[in-house]
Amino acid sequence: MGPIVLKLSMNEIESMKKHYTSNLTDKVPQGSVFCAKTKGCTITAYKSGKVLFQGADSEKEAGQWGSPVEKSSSLPTPKNSTHLPANFGSLSVVGSDEVGTGDYFGPITVVAAYVKREQLPLLKELGVKDSKNLKDDKIIEIAKQIKDIVPHSLLTLHNEKYNQLQQRGMSQGKMKALLHNQAIGHVLEKIAPEKPEAVLIDEFAKENVYYQHLRGQSIVHRENVYFSTKAEGIHLAVAAASIIARYAFVRHFEHLSARAGFTLPKGAGPAVDKAAARLILEKGEAVLPHFVKYHFANTEKARRMIKK
């Protein structure tokens, strides 16, 4: 029987905890209220109200407490990734993704996250999926629930540093490769001595190009490392990383807007040009490197807009 997830109130969870008093374990996952083990089932109750039942008796144990939200043996299956193992979606994986690379305003945020196979049903129930299909308010809601459950590393490349590196000749691709490598390394340190069954990087460059970017660097992990586009749909580890990265990006964007004195638009379209022109008029062009990726074409468009 596959894992089962119930959605219960905190009062019900406290009653459940009393019921399993003699079965409680000392090892409690982050973000959980308790963990108990019976002969045929492991029960983990989370602060979000989700309770996960795993083991041969999962259906029997869960049946005492209510109807399952989902008998969640249904897990993501690989898409556009024939090079991956057929069961990749059900493995314990470190996934990494980045946000903000195409935005004129705001930093690049990179996150690597480790999701164990036993966490997959809970994350799926919490709504973890490709962040591109989620609005910012939903991303914030999900991120707050999973950031204390999923071991992860968040790295932020603020625009001041980004512009310095870019002016020295470093490509954005190399910056991202360095950040991904570092974030994955941090996660591997956090979970040691446990090791993931695989590492999945949302492909921003071909594998050989990625490793060329890391030439001269200490590559933290090369065993069972995979690269794929649309990786958020392949494993929830990448989806979780994407959500946490987007959450951090949104928070940084709010701080930037506060510093600017008006709401800054995301992306790199015409609204961004207008916002950059306004920022120049109100604060002077010298402040731009603190807010934007200065080499983007939007800078020149904003200048032209001011001259009209």
ZADO-1210 file (C-alpha; in nm, 4 decimals, padded with zeros to 6 digits):
<atoms>
<atom x="00.0000" y="00.0000" z="00.0000" code="MET" pos="1"/>
<atom x="00.1373" y="00.3422" z="-00.0962" code="GLY" pos="2"/>
<atom x="00.1628" y="00.6430" z="00.1358" code="PRO" pos="3"/>
<atom x="-00.1610" y="00.8099" z="00.2461" code="ILE" pos="4"/>
<atom x="-00.2087" y="01.1737" z="00.3464" code="VAL" pos="5"/>
<atom x="-00.4832" y="01.3073" z="00.5738" code="LEU" pos="6"/>
<atom x="-00.5700" y="01.6695" z="00.6445" code="LYS" pos="7"/>
<atom x="-00.6589" y="01.7110" z="01.0132" code="LEU" pos="8"/>
<atom x="-00.7076" y="01.9888" z="01.2671" code="SER" pos="9"/>
<atom x="-00.4432" y="02.0521" z="01.5327" code="MET" pos="10"/>
<atom x="-00.6851" y="01.9196" z="01.7974" code="ASN" pos="11"/>
<atom x="-00.7167" y="01.5950" z="01.6038" code="GLU" pos="12"/>
<atom x="-00.3393" y="01.5771" z="01.5672" code="ILE" pos="13"/>
<atom x="-00.2941" y="01.6221" z="01.9435" code="GLU" pos="14"/>
<atom x="-00.5453" y="01.3414" z="02.0039" code="SER" pos="15"/>
<atom x="-00.3547" y="01.1268" z="01.7579" code="MET" pos="16"/>
<atom x="-00.0285" y="01.2011" z="01.9369" code="LYS" pos="17"/>
<atom x="-00.1775" y="01.0820" z="02.2667" code="LYS" pos="18"/>
<atom x="-00.3070" y="00.7700" z="02.0949" code="HIS" pos="19"/>
<atom x="00.0422" y="00.6843" z="01.9711" code="TYR" pos="20"/>
<atom x="00.2236" y="00.7802" z="02.2937" code="THR" pos="21"/>
<atom x="00.3936" y="00.4423" z="02.3266" code="SER" pos="22"/>
<atom x="00.5016" y="00.4521" z="01.9603" code="ASN" pos="23"/>
<atom x="00.6546" y="00.8012" z="01.9488" code="LEU" pos="24"/>
<atom x="01.0093" y="00.8267" z="01.8141" code="THR" pos="25"/>
<atom x="01.2851" y="01.0639" z="01.9198" code="ASP" pos="26"/>
<atom x="01.3774" y="01.1427" z="01.5619" code="LYS" pos="27"/>
<atom x="01.1255" y="01.4031" z="01.4480" code="VAL" pos="28"/>
<atom x="01.1439" y="01.5552" z="01.0962" code="PRO" pos="29"/>
<atom x="01.1660" y="01.9325" z="01.0637" code="GLN" pos="30"/>
<atom x="00.8268" y="02.0996" z="01.0558" code="GLY" pos="31"/>
<atom x="00.6492" y="01.8061" z="01.2198" code="SER" pos="32"/>
<atom x="00.4503" y="01.7744" z="01.5423" code="VAL" pos="33"/>
<atom x="00.5374" y="01.4104" z="01.6040" code="PHE" pos="34"/>
<atom x="00.6513" y="01.0894" z="01.4410" code="CYS" pos="35"/>
<atom x="00.5329" y="00.7470" z="01.5545" code="ALA" pos="36"/>
<atom x="00.6118" y="00.3949" z="01.4382" code="LYS" pos="37"/>
<atom x="00.3837" y="00.0947" z="01.4750" code="THR" pos="38"/>
<atom x="00.4689" y="-00.2550" z="01.3575" code="LYS" pos="39"/>
<atom x="00.3423" y="-00.1869" z="01.0062" code="GLY" pos="40"/>
<atom x="00.3244" y="00.1899" z="00.9710" code="CYS" pos="41"/>
<atom x="00.5132" y="00.5167" z="01.0232" code="THR" pos="42"/>
<atom x="00.2931" y="00.8151" z="01.1063" code="ILE" pos="43"/>
<atom x="00.4277" y="01.1685" z="01.0674" code="THR" pos="44"/>
<atom x="00.2089" y="01.4671" z="01.1572" code="ALA" pos="45"/>
<atom x="00.3108" y="01.8111" z="01.0297" code="TYR" pos="46"/>
<atom x="00.2345" y="02.1598" z="01.1607" code="LYS" pos="47"/>
<atom x="00.0544" y="02.2282" z="00.8327" code="SER" pos="48"/>
<atom x="-00.2149" y="01.9802" z="00.9408" code="GLY" pos="49"/>
<atom x="-00.1048" y="01.7107" z="00.6968" code="LYS" pos="50"/>
<atom x="-00.0475" y="01.3611" z="00.8377" code="VAL" pos="51"/>
<atom x="00.1517" y="01.1090" z="00.6362" code="LEU" pos="52"/>
<atom x="00.1016" y="00.7321" z="00.6791" code="PHE" pos="53"/>
<atom x="00.3643" y="00.5015" z="00.5275" code="GLN" pos="54"/>
<atom x="00.4028" y="00.1264" z="00.5356" code="GLY" pos="55"/>
<atom x="00.2120" y="-00.1970" z="00.4844" code="ALA" pos="56"/>
<atom x="-00.0622" y="-00.0915" z="00.7305" code="ASP" pos="57"/>
<atom x="-00.0920" y="00.2698" z="00.6096" code="SER" pos="58"/>
<atom x="-00.4519" y="00.2259" z="00.4897" code="GLU" pos="59"/>
<atom x="-00.5554" y="00.0554" z="00.8132" code="LYS" pos="60"/>
<atom x="-00.3961" y="00.3182" z="01.0385" code="GLU" pos="61"/>
<atom x="-00.5194" y="00.6141" z="00.8335" code="ALA" pos="62"/>
<atom x="-00.8689" y="00.4687" z="00.8280" code="GLY" pos="63"/>
<atom x="-00.8978" y="00.5280" z="01.2039" code="GLN" pos="64"/>
<atom x="-00.8639" y="00.9019" z="01.1561" code="TRP" pos="65"/>
<atom x="-01.0468" y="00.9977" z="00.8388" code="GLY" pos="66"/>
<atom x="-01.0627" y="00.9797" z="00.4610" code="SER" pos="67"/>
<atom x="-00.7368" y="01.0272" z="00.2716" code="PRO" pos="68"/>
<atom x="-00.6806" y="01.3461" z="00.0772" code="VAL" pos="69"/>
<atom x="-00.5041" y="01.1319" z="-00.1774" code="GLU" pos="70"/>
<atom x="-00.3607" y="00.7833" z="-00.1898" code="LYS" pos="71"/>
<atom x="-00.0513" y="00.9363" z="-00.3276" code="SER" pos="72"/>
<atom x="00.1407" y="00.6625" z="-00.4939" code="SER" pos="73"/>
<atom x="00.0948" y="00.8789" z="-00.8027" code="SER" pos="74"/>
<atom x="00.4218" y="01.0674" z="-00.8404" code="LEU" pos="75"/>
<atom x="00.5704" y="01.2771" z="-01.1201" code="PRO" pos="76"/>
<atom x="00.7000" y="01.0869" z="-01.4179" code="THR" pos="77"/>
<atom x="00.9795" y="01.2093" z="-01.6428" code="PRO" pos="78"/>
<atom x="00.8845" y="01.4352" z="-01.9327" code="LYS" pos="79"/>
<atom x="01.1176" y="01.5224" z="-02.2189" code="ASN" pos="80"/>
<atom x="01.3940" y="01.3328" z="-02.0400" code="SER" pos="81"/>
<atom x="01.4574" y="00.9953" z="-02.1968" code="THR" pos="82"/>
<atom x="01.8058" y="00.9845" z="-02.0460" code="HIS" pos="83"/>
<atom x="01.6658" y="00.9610" z="-01.6923" code="LEU" pos="84"/>
<atom x="01.5878" y="00.6334" z="-01.5109" code="PRO" pos="85"/>
<atom x="01.2257" y="00.5291" z="-01.5579" code="ALA" pos="86"/>
<atom x="01.1531" y="00.5601" z="-01.1839" code="ASN" pos="87"/>
<atom x="01.3312" y="00.8931" z="-01.1417" code="PHE" pos="88"/>
<atom x="01.0247" y="01.0730" z="-01.0038" code="GLY" pos="89"/>
<atom x="01.0155" y="00.8432" z="-00.7002" code="SER" pos="90"/>
<atom x="01.3849" y="00.8693" z="-00.6044" code="LEU" pos="91"/>
<atom x="01.5467" y="01.0740" z="-00.3254" code="SER" pos="92"/>
<atom x="01.6914" y="01.3655" z="-00.5190" code="VAL" pos="93"/>
<atom x="01.8737" y="01.6958" z="-00.4795" code="VAL" pos="94"/>
<atom x="01.7196" y="01.9342" z="-00.7312" code="GLY" pos="95"/>
<atom x="01.8361" y="02.2853" z="-00.8200" code="SER" pos="96"/>
<atom x="01.6806" y="02.5758" z="-01.0046" code="ASP" pos="97"/>
<atom x="01.7199" y="02.9520" z="-01.0392" code="GLU" pos="98"/>
<atom x="01.4939" y="03.2551" z="-01.0706" code="VAL" pos="99"/>
<atom x="01.5491" y="03.6117" z="-01.1861" code="GLY" pos="100"/>
<atom x="01.7941" y="03.5597" z="-01.4709" code="THR" pos="101"/>
<atom x="01.5666" y="03.7278" z="-01.7271" code="GLY" pos="102"/>
<atom x="01.4448" y="04.0061" z="-01.4978" code="ASP" pos="103"/>
<atom x="01.5971" y="04.3524" z="-01.5372" code="TYR" pos="104"/>
<atom x="01.5185" y="04.4440" z="-01.1785" code="PHE" pos="105"/>
<atom x="01.5899" y="04.2066" z="-00.8922" code="GLY" pos="106"/>
<atom x="01.8619" y="03.9543" z="-00.8098" code="PRO" pos="107"/>
<atom x="01.9321" y="03.6042" z="-00.9334" code="ILE" pos="108"/>
<atom x="01.8303" y="03.3498" z="-00.6701" code="THR" pos="109"/>
<atom x="01.9466" y="02.9893" z="-00.6877" code="VAL" pos="110"/>
<atom x="01.8159" y="02.7103" z="-00.4654" code="VAL" pos="111"/>
<atom x="01.9152" y="02.3464" z="-00.4281" code="ALA" pos="112"/>
<atom x="01.6743" y="02.1291" z="-00.2278" code="ALA" pos="113"/>
<atom x="01.6800" y="01.7680" z="-00.1118" code="TYR" pos="114"/>
<atom x="01.3543" y="01.5747" z="-00.1219" code="VAL" pos="115"/>
<atom x="01.3499" y="01.2183" z="00.0075" code="LYS" pos="116"/>
<atom x="01.1196" y="00.9649" z="-00.1504" code="ARG" pos="117"/>
<atom x="00.9077" y="00.9428" z="00.1673" code="GLU" pos="118"/>
<atom x="00.8428" y="01.3192" z="00.1507" code="GLN" pos="119"/>
<atom x="00.7058" y="01.3129" z="-00.2039" code="LEU" pos="120"/>
<atom x="00.3413" y="01.2420" z="-00.1117" code="PRO" pos="121"/>
<atom x="00.3346" y="01.5252" z="00.1438" code="LEU" pos="122"/>
<atom x="00.4924" y="01.7789" z="-00.0918" code="LEU" pos="123"/>
<atom x="00.2498" y="01.6833" z="-00.3640" code="LYS" pos="124"/>
<atom x="-00.0384" y="01.7298" z="-00.1222" code="GLU" pos="125"/>
<atom x="00.0972" y="02.0701" z="-00.0175" code="LEU" pos="126"/>
<atom x="00.0725" y="02.1787" z="-00.3802" code="GLY" pos="127"/>
<atom x="00.4379" y="02.1666" z="-00.4829" code="VAL" pos="128"/>
<atom x="00.4628" y="02.1829" z="-00.8624" code="LYS" pos="129"/>
<atom x="00.6195" y="02.3939" z="-01.1358" code="ASP" pos="130"/>
<atom x="00.6308" y="02.7496" z="-00.9957" code="SER" pos="131"/>
<atom x="00.5585" y="02.8893" z="-01.3425" code="LYS" pos="132"/>
<atom x="00.2039" y="02.7575" z="-01.2964" code="ASN" pos="133"/>
<atom x="00.1599" y="02.9301" z="-00.9585" code="LEU" pos="134"/>
<atom x="00.0836" y="03.2911" z="-00.8701" code="LYS" pos="135"/>
<atom x="00.3116" y="03.4716" z="-00.6262" code="ASP" pos="136"/>
<atom x="00.0667" y="03.4539" z="-00.3339" code="ASP" pos="137"/>
<atom x="00.0391" y="03.0756" z="-00.3719" code="LYS" pos="138"/>
<atom x="00.4165" y="03.0421" z="-00.4045" code="ILE" pos="139"/>
<atom x="00.4613" y="03.2327" z="-00.0770" code="ILE" pos="140"/>
<atom x="00.2028" y="03.0131" z="00.0969" code="GLU" pos="141"/>
<atom x="00.3664" y="02.6879" z="-00.0179" code="ILE" pos="142"/>
<atom x="00.7226" y="02.8102" z="00.0434" code="ALA" pos="143"/>
<atom x="00.6432" y="02.8975" z="00.4047" code="LYS" pos="144"/>
<atom x="00.5183" y="02.5411" z="00.4592" code="GLN" pos="145"/>
<atom x="00.8081" y="02.3582" z="00.2965" code="ILE" pos="146"/>
<atom x="01.1148" y="02.5700" z="00.3801" code="LYS" pos="147"/>
<atom x="01.1456" y="02.4111" z="00.7256" code="ASP" pos="148"/>
<atom x="01.0721" y="02.0604" z="00.5964" code="ILE" pos="149"/>
<atom x="01.3043" y="02.0373" z="00.2984" code="VAL" pos="150"/>
<atom x="01.6830" y="02.0738" z="00.3493" code="PRO" pos="151"/>
<atom x="01.7899" y="02.3452" z="00.1075" code="HIS" pos="152"/>
<atom x="02.0450" y="02.6135" z="00.0255" code="SER" pos="153"/>
<atom x="01.9424" y="02.9564" z="-00.1001" code="LEU" pos="154"/>
<atom x="02.1998" y="03.1778" z="-00.2711" code="LEU" pos="155"/>
<atom x="02.1287" y="03.5334" z="-00.3854" code="THR" pos="156"/>
<atom x="02.3410" y="03.7199" z="-00.6383" code="LEU" pos="157"/>
<atom x="02.2477" y="04.0842" z="-00.5860" code="HIS" pos="158"/>
<atom x="02.2745" y="04.3225" z="-00.8770" code="ASN" pos="159"/>
<atom x="02.5752" y="04.5145" z="-00.7414" code="GLU" pos="160"/>
<atom x="02.7838" y="04.1949" z="-00.7490" code="LYS" pos="161"/>
<atom x="02.6219" y="04.0707" z="-01.0710" code="TYR" pos="162"/>
<atom x="02.7209" y="04.3898" z="-01.2536" code="ASN" pos="163"/>
<atom x="03.0764" y="04.3753" z="-01.1198" code="GLN" pos="164"/>
<atom x="03.1181" y="04.0166" z="-01.2429" code="LEU" pos="165"/>
<atom x="02.9573" y="04.0950" z="-01.5789" code="GLN" pos="166"/>
<atom x="03.1847" y="04.3952" z="-01.6347" code="GLN" pos="167"/>
<atom x="03.4866" y="04.1712" z="-01.5654" code="ARG" pos="168"/>
<atom x="03.3741" y="03.9490" z="-01.8517" code="GLY" pos="169"/>
<atom x="03.1936" y="03.6712" z="-01.6666" code="MET" pos="170"/>
<atom x="02.8897" y="03.5380" z="-01.8524" code="SER" pos="171"/>
<atom x="02.5568" y="03.4912" z="-01.6824" code="GLN" pos="172"/>
<atom x="02.5838" y="03.1191" z="-01.7617" code="GLY" pos="173"/>
<atom x="02.9059" y="03.0906" z="-01.5643" code="LYS" pos="174"/>
<atom x="02.7566" y="03.2833" z="-01.2722" code="MET" pos="175"/>
<atom x="02.4647" y="03.0394" z="-01.2629" code="LYS" pos="176"/>
<atom x="02.6902" y="02.7338" z="-01.2846" code="ALA" pos="177"/>
<atom x="02.8996" y="02.8588" z="-00.9913" code="LEU" pos="178"/>
<atom x="02.5867" y="02.9256" z="-00.7856" code="LEU" pos="179"/>
<atom x="02.4285" y="02.5875" z="-00.8617" code="HIS" pos="180"/>
<atom x="02.7514" y="02.4063" z="-00.7767" code="ASN" pos="181"/>
<atom x="02.7817" y="02.5939" z="-00.4477" code="GLN" pos="182"/>
<atom x="02.4153" y="02.5455" z="-00.3493" code="ALA" pos="183"/>
<atom x="02.4292" y="02.1709" z="-00.4219" code="ILE" pos="184"/>
<atom x="02.7440" y="02.1478" z="-00.2115" code="GLY" pos="185"/>
<atom x="02.5756" y="02.3203" z="00.0820" code="HIS" pos="186"/>
<atom x="02.2835" y="02.0767" z="00.0702" code="VAL" pos="187"/>
<atom x="02.5110" y="01.7739" z="00.0511" code="LEU" pos="188"/>
<atom x="02.6896" y="01.9019" z="00.3631" code="GLU" pos="189"/>
<atom x="02.3573" y="01.9481" z="00.5434" code="LYS" pos="190"/>
<atom x="02.2335" y="01.5942" z="00.4762" code="ILE" pos="191"/>
<atom x="02.5692" y="01.4130" z="00.5227" code="ALA" pos="192"/>
<atom x="02.6368" y="01.1291" z="00.5744" code="PRO" pos="193"/>
<atom x="02.3131" y="01.0599" z="00.3861" code="GLU" pos="194"/>
<atom x="02.3564" y="01.0731" z="00.0095" code="LYS" pos="195"/>
<atom x="02.0952" y="01.1451" z="-00.2591" code="PRO" pos="196"/>
<atom x="02.0149" y="00.8829" z="-00.5195" code="GLU" pos="197"/>
<atom x="02.0546" y="01.1508" z="-00.7867" code="ALA" pos="198"/>
<atom x="02.1047" y="01.5216" z="-00.8520" code="VAL" pos="199"/>
<atom x="01.8846" y="01.6998" z="-01.1073" code="LEU" pos="200"/>
<atom x="01.9753" y="02.0452" z="-01.2385" code="ILE" pos="201"/>
<atom x="01.7215" y="02.2450" z="-01.4345" code="ASP" pos="202"/>
<atom x="01.9121" y="02.2768" z="-01.7595" code="GLU" pos="203"/>
<atom x="02.0240" y="02.6321" z="-01.8377" code="PHE" pos="204"/>
<atom x="02.3278" y="02.5017" z="-02.0303" code="ALA" pos="205"/>
<atom x="02.4289" y="02.1700" z="-02.1817" code="LYS" pos="206"/>
<atom x="02.6141" y="01.9368" z="-01.9471" code="GLU" pos="207"/>
<atom x="02.9539" y="01.9859" z="-02.1123" code="ASN" pos="208"/>
<atom x="02.9124" y="02.3663" z="-02.1047" code="VAL" pos="209"/>
<atom x="02.8125" y="02.3544" z="-01.7366" code="TYR" pos="210"/>
<atom x="03.1319" y="02.1701" z="-01.6464" code="TYR" pos="211"/>
<atom x="03.3383" y="02.4034" z="-01.8658" code="GLN" pos="212"/>
<atom x="03.2042" y="02.6932" z="-01.6579" code="HIS" pos="213"/>
<atom x="03.3286" y="02.5130" z="-01.3453" code="LEU" pos="214"/>
<atom x="03.6782" y="02.4542" z="-01.4801" code="ARG" pos="215"/>
<atom x="03.9259" y="02.5359" z="-01.2033" code="GLY" pos="216"/>
<atom x="03.6542" y="02.5043" z="-00.9376" code="GLN" pos="217"/>
<atom x="03.5959" y="02.2214" z="-00.6940" code="SER" pos="218"/>
<atom x="03.3006" y="02.0304" z="-00.8404" code="ILE" pos="219"/>
<atom x="03.1007" y="01.9154" z="-00.5400" code="VAL" pos="220"/>
<atom x="02.9227" y="01.6165" z="-00.6959" code="HIS" pos="221"/>
<atom x="02.9504" y="01.4273" z="-01.0244" code="ARG" pos="222"/>
<atom x="02.7808" y="01.0959" z="-00.9442" code="GLU" pos="223"/>
<atom x="02.4322" y="01.0434" z="-01.0907" code="ASN" pos="224"/>
<atom x="02.4013" y="01.4105" z="-01.1915" code="VAL" pos="225"/>
<atom x="02.1368" y="01.4788" z="-01.4572" code="TYR" pos="226"/>
<atom x="02.0422" y="01.7874" z="-01.6571" code="PHE" pos="227"/>
<atom x="01.6997" y="01.8440" z="-01.8074" code="SER" pos="228"/>
<atom x="01.4800" y="02.1255" z="-01.9300" code="THR" pos="229"/>
<atom x="01.1419" y="02.1576" z="-01.7572" code="LYS" pos="230"/>
<atom x="01.2923" y="01.9727" z="-01.4606" code="ALA" pos="231"/>
<atom x="01.0188" y="02.1048" z="-01.2259" code="GLU" pos="232"/>
<atom x="00.7835" y="01.8593" z="-01.3939" code="GLY" pos="233"/>
<atom x="01.0255" y="01.5704" z="-01.3556" code="ILE" pos="234"/>
<atom x="01.0957" y="01.5701" z="-00.9826" code="HIS" pos="235"/>
<atom x="00.9429" y="01.7563" z="-00.6903" code="LEU" pos="236"/>
<atom x="01.2923" y="01.8398" z="-00.5603" code="ALA" pos="237"/>
<atom x="01.3374" y="02.0853" z="-00.8489" code="VAL" pos="238"/>
<atom x="00.9808" y="02.2128" z="-00.8098" code="ALA" pos="239"/>
<atom x="01.0440" y="02.2742" z="-00.4388" code="ALA" pos="240"/>
<atom x="01.3737" y="02.4486" z="-00.5181" code="ALA" pos="241"/>
<atom x="01.1974" y="02.6660" z="-00.7749" code="SER" pos="242"/>
<atom x="00.9231" y="02.7652" z="-00.5294" code="ILE" pos="243"/>
<atom x="01.1680" y="02.8589" z="-00.2535" code="ILE" pos="244"/>
<atom x="01.3815" y="03.0528" z="-00.5035" code="ALA" pos="245"/>
<atom x="01.0764" y="03.2398" z="-00.6330" code="ARG" pos="246"/>
<atom x="00.9632" y="03.3153" z="-00.2775" code="TYR" pos="247"/>
<atom x="01.3031" y="03.4679" z="-00.1972" code="ALA" pos="248"/>
<atom x="01.3022" y="03.6591" z="-00.5264" code="PHE" pos="249"/>
<atom x="00.9588" y="03.8084" z="-00.4525" code="VAL" pos="250"/>
<atom x="01.0730" y="03.9175" z="-00.1055" code="ARG" pos="251"/>
<atom x="01.3861" y="04.0823" z="-00.2490" code="HIS" pos="252"/>
<atom x="01.1701" y="04.2531" z="-00.5112" code="PHE" pos="253"/>
<atom x="00.9522" y="04.3998" z="-00.2365" code="GLU" pos="254"/>
<atom x="01.2609" y="04.5438" z="-00.0657" code="HIS" pos="255"/>
<atom x="01.3840" y="04.6915" z="-00.3941" code="LEU" pos="256"/>
<atom x="01.0455" y="04.8528" z="-00.4583" code="SER" pos="257"/>
<atom x="01.0550" y="05.0049" z="-00.1095" code="ALA" pos="258"/>
<atom x="01.4003" y="05.1505" z="-00.1842" code="ARG" pos="259"/>
<atom x="01.2818" y="05.2821" z="-00.5201" code="ALA" pos="260"/>
<atom x="00.9730" y="05.4418" z="-00.3672" code="GLY" pos="261"/>
<atom x="00.7356" y="05.2778" z="-00.6148" code="PHE" pos="262"/>
<atom x="00.6400" y="04.9287" z="-00.7292" code="THR" pos="263"/>
<atom x="00.8932" y="04.7850" z="-00.9699" code="LEU" pos="264"/>
<atom x="00.7660" y="04.5580" z="-01.2507" code="PRO" pos="265"/>
<atom x="00.9088" y="04.2128" z="-01.3136" code="LYS" pos="266"/>
<atom x="01.0426" y="04.0891" z="-01.6447" code="GLY" pos="267"/>
<atom x="01.2156" y="04.2967" z="-01.9114" code="ALA" pos="268"/>
<atom x="00.9290" y="04.4461" z="-02.1152" code="GLY" pos="269"/>
<atom x="00.8116" y="04.8030" z="-02.1899" code="PRO" pos="270"/>
<atom x="00.6812" y="04.8556" z="-01.8331" code="ALA" pos="271"/>
<atom x="01.0347" y="04.7903" z="-01.7101" code="VAL" pos="272"/>
<atom x="01.1758" y="05.0568" z="-01.9450" code="ASP" pos="273"/>
<atom x="00.9330" y="05.3132" z="-01.8023" code="LYS" pos="274"/>
<atom x="01.0198" y="05.2164" z="-01.4454" code="ALA" pos="275"/>
<atom x="01.3931" y="05.2464" z="-01.5173" code="ALA" pos="276"/>
<atom x="01.3405" y="05.5906" z="-01.6735" code="ALA" pos="277"/>
<atom x="01.1442" y="05.7011" z="-01.3675" code="ARG" pos="278"/>
<atom x="01.4183" y="05.5705" z="-01.1378" code="LEU" pos="279"/>
<atom x="01.6822" y="05.7632" z="-01.3322" code="ILE" pos="280"/>
<atom x="01.4774" y="06.0847" z="-01.3231" code="LEU" pos="281"/>
<atom x="01.4042" y="06.0569" z="-00.9504" code="GLU" pos="282"/>
<atom x="01.7354" y="05.9205" z="-00.8188" code="LYS" pos="283"/>
<atom x="01.9924" y="05.9527" z="-01.0956" code="GLY" pos="284"/>
<atom x="02.1444" y="05.6907" z="-01.3241" code="GLU" pos="285"/>
<atom x="02.4194" y="05.6180" z="-01.0708" code="ALA" pos="286"/>
<atom x="02.1714" y="05.4149" z="-00.8618" code="VAL" pos="287"/>
<atom x="02.0819" y="05.1768" z="-01.1452" code="LEU" pos="288"/>
<atom x="02.3550" y="04.9154" z="-01.0783" code="PRO" pos="289"/>
<atom x="02.2038" y="04.8607" z="-00.7336" code="HIS" pos="290"/>
<atom x="01.8633" y="04.7826" z="-00.8847" code="PHE" pos="291"/>
<atom x="01.9153" y="04.6339" z="-01.2300" code="VAL" pos="292"/>
<atom x="02.1234" y="04.4104" z="-01.4545" code="LYS" pos="293"/>
<atom x="02.2913" y="04.7093" z="-01.6116" code="TYR" pos="294"/>
<atom x="02.3962" y="04.5499" z="-01.9431" code="HIS" pos="295"/>
<atom x="02.0368" y="04.4604" z="-02.0407" code="PHE" pos="296"/>
<atom x="01.8987" y="04.6574" z="-02.3360" code="ALA" pos="297"/>
<atom x="01.6430" y="04.8155" z="-02.1007" code="ASN" pos="298"/>
<atom x="01.9094" y="05.0596" z="-01.9773" code="THR" pos="299"/>
<atom x="01.9537" y="05.2182" z="-02.3193" code="GLU" pos="300"/>
<atom x="01.5782" y="05.2138" z="-02.3826" code="LYS" pos="301"/>
<atom x="01.5229" y="05.4044" z="-02.0568" code="ALA" pos="302"/>
<atom x="01.7868" y="05.6610" z="-02.1561" code="ARG" pos="303"/>
<atom x="01.6179" y="05.7157" z="-02.4923" code="ARG" pos="304"/>
<atom x="01.2808" y="05.7499" z="-02.3223" code="MET" pos="305"/>
<atom x="01.4161" y="06.0298" z="-02.1033" code="ILE" pos="306"/>
<atom x="01.5616" y="06.2210" z="-02.4008" code="LYS" pos="307"/>
<atom x="01.2300" y="06.2351" z="-02.5852" code="LYS" pos="308"/>
</atoms>
